[in-house]
Amino acid sequence: MVAIAFVSYAILAWLRPRLALGVILFAIPFGHLEKFSIAGIPFTFPEFATYVLAGVIAVGRMRAKRPTPSRSPSQWEGEKKIVSPPPTGRGGVGGWGLRLRLRDPWIILPLLWILAAAIAAIGSPAGVRAWGIWKAYVVAPVMMFFVIRALLRGAEASSNKNHESRIMNQGDDRNSIIHHSSFIILPLAAGAVIVAAIAIAQRWWPIGVPYPWSAPGKFRATSVFGYPNAVGLFLGPIVVLSFGAAMRLFQWRQQHGAGIKNQESGITGTASISLFMMHNSLFFILTSAIAVVAIVFARSTGALVALVVAPFVFVGCMWFTTHTFRPHYPIFHDRRKWDSRRNGWAMRGASRWAAVVIAGWVAASLVLTAWLPYRGEQPTWGSPIVQKLTFQKWSGSVRLSQYRETWQLLRDHPIRGAGLAGYQTAIRPYHEKKDVEIFLYPHNLLLA
């Protein structure tokens, strides 16, 4: 049955790769519920389907590189100019049917990430389990990144030949990105609606909620997951993504409202696109609303704090992307202008500023992470929310103790660390609070 299912999926991936991607994205929150083995190697459906889809796309792109009897060399050269990425460096090394450039950070950095994780797996005390984590949580996400990147480029290339898309692109091209990427956002939002609906239903019918969180007075919704924080980890980013997509769609309708109402233009494509965007924007707003309710019922503090901060970041990003008329801003959204000299200098300047911001954030986070665990006993102050955010609650003391343990581990093993999937084993000699379980990871991105 597994073989038949994945042969059928491979056929779907060959004929409708975007729909096949949507199936994977929709199944992400439910993939852990059922596992299977191939040659003794465990897989989940989203993981194995990602490998299948990546392989199908790679084969299709490599076939597209060669002229066929049905396409003359001149036709093939013209198509290649549409689908190939702009030159970003010297020396292609092949792959994916596109020219893979050595200086393209979107190619090199993911590959370096796979290599670094492989090195961590080699010295891990978890043994074979470390390679399972490497396969499922490192290689598969990188493959998914390449798949989405390839399909988004295909959507952009096809829109150049689509009359309705050209109409939609009049004005601000950035708003068409939501239309092109709907095959990514819609299945994620659909899966989020189901996860959120189950979490909300558990508030009154706590079916499937494990004991620690189903006890009276301690209820926390878990939905399809095994612990409540997973609800916030999955739904939090989708709330922001759905809300941003809805705002972009509303912005498009405002900019093109006059053209939609003009019946003398004879253009019916714009009206159909407008109806599509209106329905999607309402769906995205509904998704964000019920996802926030589900996060509240899960009592995921981290996700709630992120949702408070996210609007400020979102407004800043919206302001930046709507003020690209300034000459020193790079035009990131239009790859056709990447090879221009002015935009090249602007992109390099923006990259430097981005590097400075990221380096500053990492430095500040390191200082706080190193200082907080050793600051000593502090008097309790502030409201309950402030106490929660400043690690004054019991959960905060557990986190600080975990940070101290991890720092001691890293001081003793600065190069090897704990190894991939080996944190629970490596941290045991350093564990301070014997009445508290050892977690899977240090709950800190920098320490991890």
Summary of the structure (lengths in Angstrom):
residues: 448
radius of gyration: 24.6
end to end distance: 38.8
largest distance: 79.3
contacts: 1257
relative contact order: 0.08
helix: 69%
strand: 2%
